[in-house]
Amino acid sequence: MIEPHHPKISIARQCELIGLSRSTYYREEEVRGESQENLDLMKRIDKIYTRYPFFGSRKIREMIKREGRDR
């Protein structure tokens, strides 16, 4: 719905017209840029951290490698 290169209406005004905050527009734009592989990996990291909040990044990386997802 938002045309980022519109010659007359700024992104801020377009967001205002449809009732969308600019931060939401930019956040969704960032998420769209991620590959499905990265999104899946981030979900897995989140699940591990939620279950084991005392694990650090090295331990989480080790668990992911054991699962065969080290790429």
Secondary structure by P-SEA (a helix, b strand, c coil): ccccccccccaaaaaaaacccaaaaaaaaaaaaccaaaaaaaaaaaaaaaacccccaaaaaaaaaaacccc
